[in-house]
Structures are given as C-alpha cells and as structure tokens.
C-alpha cells in the first residue's frame, strides 16, 4: 500500500496491529507523545529523524525533492 505521508503510514500500521498509541510506542521504542504528533501531522522533523522512525516501524520511506530554480536578473 502506498501512503502520501508518514502520518498516514504510522496511523495505518498502528491500527492494523490494533494497538493504542502507548502500546505501539512501547513496542517500537517511540514515545506515545511523538507518535501522536506524527499521526496528527503536528510535528515537523528532519529527514534523518523520519528515516529513523520508518526504520523502527519497518516502513519504506521514499523522499521526493522539489527543486525550485531561482533566476537572478
């Protein structure tokens, strides 16, 4: 299954495992506060941290960069 955001992927994985945020966090070593922020898309984090979360959860992460060209006059 393909997800657009990390929050969608984390929430779906937790629901598939039928766990509360606290149980899910304990299982994967991530605080439930952090998981709540991720699931509700309320936390901005680095690519490195997102990759770390994905690795812990076994979620594949694909990063798409958008490059904006700036022309000077």
N, C-alpha and C positions, 0 to 999 in steps of 0.2 A: 504494500500500500504506500502511496506517495502522499506526503504532507507538505503544506506550504510553509509551516512554521514549526519551530521547536516546541512551542506551547501545545500545538495540536498533537504532535507525536508523543510528548510526555503524558498528556492527559489520556490519550487513547491507550497507551501502554499500561498506565495505572488502572484504568477501567477494565481492560482486558484481564488483568491479574486480580481484579476485584478487591483492591486494597484501598485503605484510607490513605490520605497524604502522609500521616505519621508512619503507618506500616510500610508504605512504599519507600519513604525516606530511610527508615531503619534498614530495610532490605538492601538498598543501594548505597548507603552511606552519604545521603544528601539530606540536609535539614528540611523539615516539612515547610518551614517558612520560605526557604529558597524555592522549593517545588511549587508552593502556592503562587509566588511571584511569577515563576516561569509559566505555569498553567494559565494565569490570568493576564499574561503579557504585560506585566507591570514592572519588569526589571530589564535593564539594558546591560549587557555583558559583552566581554570580548569574545572574539572568535576562538581564542585559545580555551577560555572557560566553557564555551558552548561545546567545543570538541571534547573536553574532559567529561562533561555531563553525558554527552552522547556515548562516549566510550563506556562509562559506567553502566549505562542503560542498554547497551547493545543496539543503539540506533545509528544508522548510517547517516552521516552529515555530508551534504553537498552544498558548497558555497558558490554562489553566483555573484560575481562582482559587476557592478555597473560603473563604467568609467566615463566621466564627463570631460570632454575636451574643452579647454578654455583657450580662446583665441585672444591675443592681445592686439590692440590697434597700433 
